[in-house]
Amino acid sequence: MKMRFGQVIASVVMLVAAPPVLHAQSAAVINIQTFQFQPKQLEVKAGTPVTWTNQDDIRHTVTSGAPEKKDGRFDATLAGKGANFTFTFAEPGTYTFFCDRHQHMRGEIVVK
């Protein structure tokens, strides 16, 4: 089957002009390692579950808000290596979190 030059160009234009297909995020992961949240900032779509996994041998927390102003949304203790906690962010916004035991450890979730 032969294609004409015009058909090839039209096909290429249709492919280039087509809007990108957006896939829903099924989950997101934040690791706690060497006294840091990795990544420190994460952007997700509303309704995406976010899981924090402790990779350190010691206890950490994942506490919503800031040390000077906890917001009560969540406060999970991750007892040691392999412990995890999942929270689903249903509403768009910016959500801060920190470790209550090591208050220099802070992070942020941006929900679109």
SVG drawing of the C-alpha trace seen along z (x, -y; Angstrom):
<svg xmlns="http://www.w3.org/2000/svg" viewBox="-11 -28 33 31">
<polyline fill="none" stroke="black" stroke-width="0.4" points="0.0,0.0 1.4,-3.3 0.8,-6.5 0.9,-9.9 3.1,-12.6 0.0,-14.6 -1.4,-11.6 1.9,-11.2 2.0,-14.9 -1.7,-14.8 -0.9,-11.8 2.1,-13.5 0.1,-16.7 -2.7,-14.7 -0.2,-12.9 1.6,-16.1 -1.6,-18.1 -3.3,-15.4 -3.5,-16.4 -1.3,-14.3 -3.0,-11.5 -2.9,-12.1 -2.7,-9.0 -4.1,-9.1 -1.5,-8.7 -2.2,-5.4 0.2,-6.1 3.2,-8.1 6.0,-7.2 8.1,-9.3 11.1,-7.5 12.4,-8.5 16.2,-7.9 19.1,-9.4 16.9,-11.8 15.3,-13.2 12.0,-12.9 12.9,-12.0 11.5,-13.7 11.0,-16.7 8.3,-18.1 5.9,-16.0 3.1,-17.0 0.1,-14.7 -3.4,-14.7 -6.3,-14.9 -7.3,-11.4 -3.8,-10.0 -2.6,-7.9 0.8,-8.9 2.9,-6.3 5.8,-7.2 8.2,-4.4 10.8,-4.5 14.2,-3.3 16.0,-4.2 16.5,-1.9 15.0,-4.4 11.5,-5.7 10.2,-8.7 6.7,-10.3 4.8,-11.7 2.8,-14.5 0.7,-17.0 1.3,-20.8 4.5,-22.2 6.2,-21.8 4.8,-25.1 1.3,-24.4 0.2,-20.8 -3.1,-20.6 -4.3,-17.2 -4.9,-15.8 -2.6,-12.9 0.1,-11.8 1.6,-8.4 4.5,-6.7 6.8,-4.7 8.6,-2.4 11.6,-1.4 12.9,-0.2 10.1,1.0 7.3,-0.7 4.9,-2.7 1.9,-5.0 -0.5,-5.9 -2.7,-8.9 -5.0,-9.9 -5.2,-13.6 -8.7,-14.2 -8.7,-18.0 -6.4,-20.3 -4.0,-22.4 -0.6,-22.5 0.0,-20.2 3.0,-20.4 4.4,-17.6 7.3,-16.9 8.8,-14.4 7.8,-15.2 10.9,-13.6 13.3,-15.3 11.7,-18.6 14.2,-19.7 12.7,-16.9 10.0,-18.7 8.2,-18.2 5.3,-19.3 2.6,-17.7 1.1,-19.9 -2.3,-18.4 -3.6,-19.6"/>
</svg>
